[in-house]
Amino acid sequence: MAHATHTELGTVVSGQFEIQRFRPNIVVEPVGGAQGFPEQAWIGQTLAIGDEVRLRITGPCGRCVMTALAQGDLPQDPGILRTAVQQNQGHVGVYAAVVRDGTMRRSDRVRPVA
């Protein structure tokens, strides 16, 4: 999930739009202040994370009602899913297949590769 997606959706939902609701494995902070849903442009590409990891972005991550249910200290909020549907066809994040595994670090650069 791109951090810009979280920011974009958080500006239009009235409830608590917290990343934890979506259980992402990786959250990427795009350079240059990207807005909107930048990870949708990654579909079909391979991303390098640091020097080792390569992920093939296979498709959008459609979300279900689980994101709107109460989770931990977050209350139930049907506006979460409604907002995702209205703003990005219910997609929040993307799916990826591991092309090459390895070690990732918090500060690793994420970039498309050929």
Rosetta constraint file for C-alpha pairs under 8 A:
AtomPair CA 1 CA 5 HARMONIC 7.03 0.50
AtomPair CA 1 CA 6 HARMONIC 7.92 0.50
AtomPair CA 1 CA 24 HARMONIC 6.40 0.50
AtomPair CA 1 CA 26 HARMONIC 6.36 0.50
AtomPair CA 1 CA 27 HARMONIC 4.91 0.50
AtomPair CA 1 CA 28 HARMONIC 6.26 0.50
AtomPair CA 1 CA 39 HARMONIC 6.69 0.50
AtomPair CA 1 CA 92 HARMONIC 6.94 0.50
AtomPair CA 1 CA 93 HARMONIC 4.16 0.50
AtomPair CA 1 CA 94 HARMONIC 6.43 0.50
AtomPair CA 2 CA 6 HARMONIC 7.00 0.50
AtomPair CA 2 CA 27 HARMONIC 5.52 0.50
AtomPair CA 2 CA 28 HARMONIC 4.69 0.50
AtomPair CA 2 CA 29 HARMONIC 5.95 0.50
AtomPair CA 2 CA 30 HARMONIC 6.79 0.50
AtomPair CA 2 CA 37 HARMONIC 7.23 0.50
AtomPair CA 2 CA 38 HARMONIC 6.68 0.50
AtomPair CA 2 CA 39 HARMONIC 5.96 0.50
AtomPair CA 2 CA 93 HARMONIC 6.85 0.50
AtomPair CA 3 CA 7 HARMONIC 6.32 0.50
AtomPair CA 3 CA 27 HARMONIC 6.06 0.50
AtomPair CA 3 CA 28 HARMONIC 5.72 0.50
AtomPair CA 3 CA 29 HARMONIC 5.16 0.50
AtomPair CA 3 CA 30 HARMONIC 7.24 0.50
AtomPair CA 4 CA 8 HARMONIC 5.94 0.50
AtomPair CA 4 CA 29 HARMONIC 7.02 0.50
AtomPair CA 4 CA 30 HARMONIC 7.20 0.50
AtomPair CA 4 CA 33 HARMONIC 7.91 0.50
AtomPair CA 4 CA 34 HARMONIC 6.31 0.50
AtomPair CA 4 CA 35 HARMONIC 5.29 0.50
AtomPair CA 4 CA 36 HARMONIC 6.14 0.50
AtomPair CA 4 CA 37 HARMONIC 6.52 0.50
AtomPair CA 4 CA 38 HARMONIC 7.18 0.50
AtomPair CA 5 CA 9 HARMONIC 6.14 0.50
AtomPair CA 5 CA 35 HARMONIC 7.23 0.50
AtomPair CA 5 CA 36 HARMONIC 5.79 0.50
AtomPair CA 5 CA 37 HARMONIC 4.91 0.50
AtomPair CA 5 CA 38 HARMONIC 7.22 0.50
AtomPair CA 5 CA 92 HARMONIC 7.13 0.50
AtomPair CA 5 CA 93 HARMONIC 7.67 0.50
AtomPair CA 6 CA 10 HARMONIC 5.91 0.50
AtomPair CA 6 CA 17 HARMONIC 7.47 0.50
AtomPair CA 6 CA 18 HARMONIC 7.67 0.50
AtomPair CA 6 CA 19 HARMONIC 6.71 0.50
AtomPair CA 7 CA 11 HARMONIC 6.36 0.50
AtomPair CA 8 CA 12 HARMONIC 7.19 0.50
AtomPair CA 8 CA 35 HARMONIC 6.79 0.50
AtomPair CA 8 CA 36 HARMONIC 5.64 0.50
AtomPair CA 8 CA 37 HARMONIC 7.59 0.50
AtomPair CA 9 CA 13 HARMONIC 6.35 0.50
AtomPair CA 9 CA 17 HARMONIC 7.30 0.50
AtomPair CA 9 CA 83 HARMONIC 6.98 0.50
AtomPair CA 9 CA 84 HARMONIC 7.00 0.50
AtomPair CA 9 CA 87 HARMONIC 7.44 0.50
AtomPair CA 10 CA 14 HARMONIC 7.94 0.50
AtomPair CA 10 CA 16 HARMONIC 7.74 0.50
AtomPair CA 10 CA 17 HARMONIC 5.29 0.50
AtomPair CA 10 CA 18 HARMONIC 7.96 0.50
AtomPair CA 12 CA 83 HARMONIC 7.22 0.50
AtomPair CA 13 CA 17 HARMONIC 6.92 0.50
AtomPair CA 13 CA 79 HARMONIC 6.50 0.50
AtomPair CA 13 CA 80 HARMONIC 6.62 0.50
AtomPair CA 13 CA 83 HARMONIC 6.22 0.50
AtomPair CA 14 CA 79 HARMONIC 7.24 0.50
AtomPair CA 15 CA 77 HARMONIC 6.56 0.50
AtomPair CA 15 CA 79 HARMONIC 6.90 0.50
AtomPair CA 15 CA 80 HARMONIC 7.23 0.50
AtomPair CA 16 CA 74 HARMONIC 7.30 0.50
AtomPair CA 16 CA 77 HARMONIC 7.80 0.50
AtomPair CA 17 CA 21 HARMONIC 7.70 0.50
AtomPair CA 17 CA 80 HARMONIC 6.66 0.50
AtomPair CA 18 CA 22 HARMONIC 7.93 0.50
AtomPair CA 19 CA 23 HARMONIC 6.98 0.50
AtomPair CA 19 CA 24 HARMONIC 7.54 0.50
AtomPair CA 20 CA 24 HARMONIC 7.52 0.50
AtomPair CA 21 CA 67 HARMONIC 5.16 0.50
AtomPair CA 21 CA 68 HARMONIC 7.61 0.50
AtomPair CA 21 CA 71 HARMONIC 7.10 0.50
AtomPair CA 22 CA 67 HARMONIC 6.09 0.50
AtomPair CA 22 CA 92 HARMONIC 7.79 0.50
AtomPair CA 24 CA 93 HARMONIC 7.76 0.50
AtomPair CA 28 CA 110 HARMONIC 7.56 0.50
AtomPair CA 30 CA 34 HARMONIC 5.91 0.50
AtomPair CA 30 CA 38 HARMONIC 7.91 0.50
AtomPair CA 34 CA 38 HARMONIC 6.84 0.50
AtomPair CA 37 CA 88 HARMONIC 7.83 0.50
AtomPair CA 38 CA 42 HARMONIC 7.31 0.50
AtomPair CA 39 CA 43 HARMONIC 7.21 0.50
AtomPair CA 39 CA 93 HARMONIC 6.53 0.50
AtomPair CA 39 CA 94 HARMONIC 6.65 0.50
AtomPair CA 40 CA 59 HARMONIC 7.97 0.50
AtomPair CA 40 CA 60 HARMONIC 6.64 0.50
AtomPair CA 40 CA 93 HARMONIC 7.66 0.50
AtomPair CA 40 CA 94 HARMONIC 7.10 0.50
AtomPair CA 42 CA 46 HARMONIC 7.76 0.50
AtomPair CA 42 CA 47 HARMONIC 7.94 0.50
AtomPair CA 42 CA 57 HARMONIC 6.26 0.50
AtomPair CA 42 CA 112 HARMONIC 7.90 0.50
AtomPair CA 43 CA 57 HARMONIC 4.92 0.50
AtomPair CA 43 CA 58 HARMONIC 5.70 0.50
AtomPair CA 43 CA 59 HARMONIC 5.46 0.50
AtomPair CA 43 CA 60 HARMONIC 7.27 0.50
AtomPair CA 43 CA 94 HARMONIC 7.55 0.50
AtomPair CA 44 CA 56 HARMONIC 6.85 0.50
AtomPair CA 44 CA 57 HARMONIC 5.52 0.50
AtomPair CA 44 CA 58 HARMONIC 5.81 0.50
AtomPair CA 44 CA 59 HARMONIC 7.36 0.50
AtomPair CA 45 CA 56 HARMONIC 5.85 0.50
AtomPair CA 45 CA 57 HARMONIC 5.67 0.50
AtomPair CA 45 CA 58 HARMONIC 7.94 0.50
AtomPair CA 45 CA 112 HARMONIC 6.59 0.50
AtomPair CA 45 CA 113 HARMONIC 7.52 0.50
AtomPair CA 45 CA 114 HARMONIC 7.92 0.50
AtomPair CA 46 CA 54 HARMONIC 6.48 0.50
AtomPair CA 46 CA 55 HARMONIC 5.41 0.50
AtomPair CA 46 CA 56 HARMONIC 4.21 0.50
AtomPair CA 46 CA 57 HARMONIC 6.09 0.50
AtomPair CA 46 CA 112 HARMONIC 5.71 0.50
AtomPair CA 46 CA 113 HARMONIC 5.73 0.50
AtomPair CA 46 CA 114 HARMONIC 6.98 0.50
AtomPair CA 47 CA 54 HARMONIC 5.57 0.50
AtomPair CA 47 CA 55 HARMONIC 5.20 0.50
AtomPair CA 47 CA 56 HARMONIC 6.34 0.50
AtomPair CA 47 CA 57 HARMONIC 7.39 0.50
AtomPair CA 47 CA 110 HARMONIC 6.50 0.50
AtomPair CA 47 CA 111 HARMONIC 5.40 0.50
AtomPair CA 47 CA 112 HARMONIC 4.34 0.50
AtomPair CA 47 CA 113 HARMONIC 5.80 0.50
AtomPair CA 48 CA 52 HARMONIC 7.32 0.50
AtomPair CA 48 CA 53 HARMONIC 5.73 0.50
AtomPair CA 48 CA 54 HARMONIC 4.60 0.50
AtomPair CA 48 CA 55 HARMONIC 6.58 0.50
AtomPair CA 48 CA 109 HARMONIC 7.86 0.50
AtomPair CA 48 CA 110 HARMONIC 5.60 0.50
AtomPair CA 48 CA 111 HARMONIC 5.33 0.50
AtomPair CA 48 CA 112 HARMONIC 6.03 0.50
AtomPair CA 48 CA 113 HARMONIC 6.28 0.50
AtomPair CA 49 CA 53 HARMONIC 5.10 0.50
AtomPair CA 49 CA 54 HARMONIC 6.25 0.50
AtomPair CA 49 CA 55 HARMONIC 7.89 0.50
AtomPair CA 49 CA 104 HARMONIC 6.68 0.50
AtomPair CA 49 CA 108 HARMONIC 6.04 0.50
AtomPair CA 49 CA 109 HARMONIC 5.84 0.50
AtomPair CA 49 CA 110 HARMONIC 4.60 0.50
AtomPair CA 49 CA 111 HARMONIC 6.78 0.50
AtomPair CA 50 CA 104 HARMONIC 6.44 0.50
AtomPair CA 50 CA 105 HARMONIC 7.43 0.50
AtomPair CA 50 CA 108 HARMONIC 4.65 0.50
AtomPair CA 50 CA 109 HARMONIC 5.38 0.50
AtomPair CA 50 CA 110 HARMONIC 6.53 0.50
AtomPair CA 52 CA 100 HARMONIC 7.07 0.50
AtomPair CA 52 CA 101 HARMONIC 6.73 0.50
AtomPair CA 52 CA 102 HARMONIC 5.20 0.50
AtomPair CA 52 CA 103 HARMONIC 6.55 0.50
AtomPair CA 52 CA 104 HARMONIC 7.60 0.50
AtomPair CA 53 CA 98 HARMONIC 7.86 0.50
AtomPair CA 53 CA 99 HARMONIC 7.63 0.50
AtomPair CA 53 CA 100 HARMONIC 5.33 0.50
AtomPair CA 53 CA 101 HARMONIC 4.95 0.50
AtomPair CA 53 CA 102 HARMONIC 5.14 0.50
AtomPair CA 53 CA 103 HARMONIC 6.80 0.50
AtomPair CA 53 CA 104 HARMONIC 6.90 0.50
AtomPair CA 54 CA 98 HARMONIC 6.30 0.50
AtomPair CA 54 CA 99 HARMONIC 5.21 0.50
AtomPair CA 54 CA 100 HARMONIC 4.90 0.50
AtomPair CA 54 CA 101 HARMONIC 6.69 0.50
AtomPair CA 55 CA 96 HARMONIC 5.85 0.50
AtomPair CA 55 CA 97 HARMONIC 5.57 0.50
AtomPair CA 55 CA 98 HARMONIC 4.73 0.50
AtomPair CA 55 CA 99 HARMONIC 5.32 0.50
AtomPair CA 55 CA 100 HARMONIC 6.98 0.50
AtomPair CA 56 CA 96 HARMONIC 5.35 0.50
AtomPair CA 56 CA 97 HARMONIC 5.14 0.50
AtomPair CA 56 CA 98 HARMONIC 6.40 0.50
AtomPair CA 56 CA 99 HARMONIC 6.31 0.50
AtomPair CA 57 CA 94 HARMONIC 6.80 0.50
AtomPair CA 57 CA 95 HARMONIC 5.91 0.50
AtomPair CA 57 CA 96 HARMONIC 4.31 0.50
AtomPair CA 57 CA 97 HARMONIC 6.49 0.50
AtomPair CA 58 CA 94 HARMONIC 7.33 0.50
AtomPair CA 58 CA 95 HARMONIC 5.57 0.50
AtomPair CA 58 CA 96 HARMONIC 5.28 0.50
AtomPair CA 58 CA 97 HARMONIC 6.74 0.50
AtomPair CA 59 CA 94 HARMONIC 5.63 0.50
AtomPair CA 59 CA 95 HARMONIC 5.41 0.50
AtomPair CA 59 CA 96 HARMONIC 7.34 0.50
AtomPair CA 60 CA 91 HARMONIC 5.96 0.50
AtomPair CA 60 CA 92 HARMONIC 7.32 0.50
AtomPair CA 60 CA 93 HARMONIC 6.27 0.50
AtomPair CA 60 CA 94 HARMONIC 4.30 0.50
AtomPair CA 60 CA 95 HARMONIC 6.07 0.50
AtomPair CA 61 CA 91 HARMONIC 5.20 0.50
AtomPair CA 61 CA 92 HARMONIC 5.73 0.50
AtomPair CA 61 CA 93 HARMONIC 5.29 0.50
AtomPair CA 61 CA 94 HARMONIC 4.61 0.50
AtomPair CA 61 CA 95 HARMONIC 5.83 0.50
AtomPair CA 62 CA 89 HARMONIC 7.89 0.50
AtomPair CA 62 CA 90 HARMONIC 5.46 0.50
AtomPair CA 62 CA 91 HARMONIC 4.35 0.50
AtomPair CA 62 CA 92 HARMONIC 6.50 0.50
AtomPair CA 63 CA 67 HARMONIC 7.14 0.50
AtomPair CA 63 CA 81 HARMONIC 7.28 0.50
AtomPair CA 63 CA 84 HARMONIC 7.95 0.50
AtomPair CA 63 CA 90 HARMONIC 5.65 0.50
AtomPair CA 63 CA 91 HARMONIC 5.93 0.50
AtomPair CA 63 CA 92 HARMONIC 6.65 0.50
AtomPair CA 64 CA 81 HARMONIC 7.11 0.50
AtomPair CA 64 CA 90 HARMONIC 7.97 0.50
AtomPair CA 65 CA 69 HARMONIC 6.75 0.50
AtomPair CA 65 CA 78 HARMONIC 7.86 0.50
AtomPair CA 65 CA 81 HARMONIC 6.57 0.50
AtomPair CA 67 CA 80 HARMONIC 6.88 0.50
AtomPair CA 67 CA 81 HARMONIC 6.58 0.50
AtomPair CA 68 CA 76 HARMONIC 5.60 0.50
AtomPair CA 68 CA 77 HARMONIC 4.85 0.50
AtomPair CA 68 CA 78 HARMONIC 4.96 0.50
AtomPair CA 68 CA 79 HARMONIC 7.18 0.50
AtomPair CA 68 CA 80 HARMONIC 5.56 0.50
AtomPair CA 68 CA 81 HARMONIC 5.97 0.50
AtomPair CA 69 CA 75 HARMONIC 7.06 0.50
AtomPair CA 69 CA 76 HARMONIC 4.42 0.50
AtomPair CA 69 CA 77 HARMONIC 6.34 0.50
AtomPair CA 69 CA 78 HARMONIC 7.42 0.50
AtomPair CA 70 CA 74 HARMONIC 5.51 0.50
AtomPair CA 70 CA 75 HARMONIC 4.40 0.50
AtomPair CA 70 CA 76 HARMONIC 4.00 0.50
AtomPair CA 70 CA 77 HARMONIC 7.25 0.50
AtomPair CA 71 CA 75 HARMONIC 6.58 0.50
AtomPair CA 71 CA 76 HARMONIC 7.46 0.50
AtomPair CA 78 CA 82 HARMONIC 6.48 0.50
AtomPair CA 79 CA 83 HARMONIC 5.83 0.50
AtomPair CA 80 CA 84 HARMONIC 6.41 0.50
AtomPair CA 81 CA 85 HARMONIC 6.20 0.50
AtomPair CA 81 CA 90 HARMONIC 6.87 0.50
AtomPair CA 82 CA 86 HARMONIC 6.18 0.50
AtomPair CA 82 CA 90 HARMONIC 7.80 0.50
AtomPair CA 83 CA 87 HARMONIC 5.89 0.50
AtomPair CA 83 CA 90 HARMONIC 7.83 0.50
AtomPair CA 84 CA 88 HARMONIC 5.60 0.50
AtomPair CA 84 CA 89 HARMONIC 6.49 0.50
AtomPair CA 84 CA 90 HARMONIC 4.52 0.50
AtomPair CA 84 CA 91 HARMONIC 6.38 0.50
AtomPair CA 84 CA 92 HARMONIC 6.87 0.50
AtomPair CA 85 CA 89 HARMONIC 4.32 0.50
AtomPair CA 85 CA 90 HARMONIC 3.70 0.50
AtomPair CA 85 CA 91 HARMONIC 7.10 0.50
AtomPair CA 86 CA 90 HARMONIC 7.15 0.50
AtomPair CA 88 CA 92 HARMONIC 7.47 0.50
AtomPair CA 104 CA 108 HARMONIC 6.65 0.50
